[in-house]
C-alpha cells in the first residue's frame, strides 16, 4: 500500500513540475517570439521548456497508470 502512495505522490509531483516547465516556456515564448531566428537563445529555451513540460506530463500519466490498483 505504501508503494502505491509513493507512486501517486511521484505522479503528483511530476504534474506540478510539468505545469511549472510549461508556464516558464510560455512566458519565455511570449517575451522572445518577436525575434524569430535560430540564434535567439530565449526562444529556443522556450520551445525546450514547452516540449519538456509535455514530456513530463506524459511521464506523470504513466506513473499514475502504473500505480493504480486493477
Secondary structure, 3 states (H helix, E strand, C coil): CHHHHHHHHHHHHHHHHHHHHHHHHHHHHHHHCCCCCCCCHHHHHHHHHHHHHHHHHHHHHHHHHHCCCC
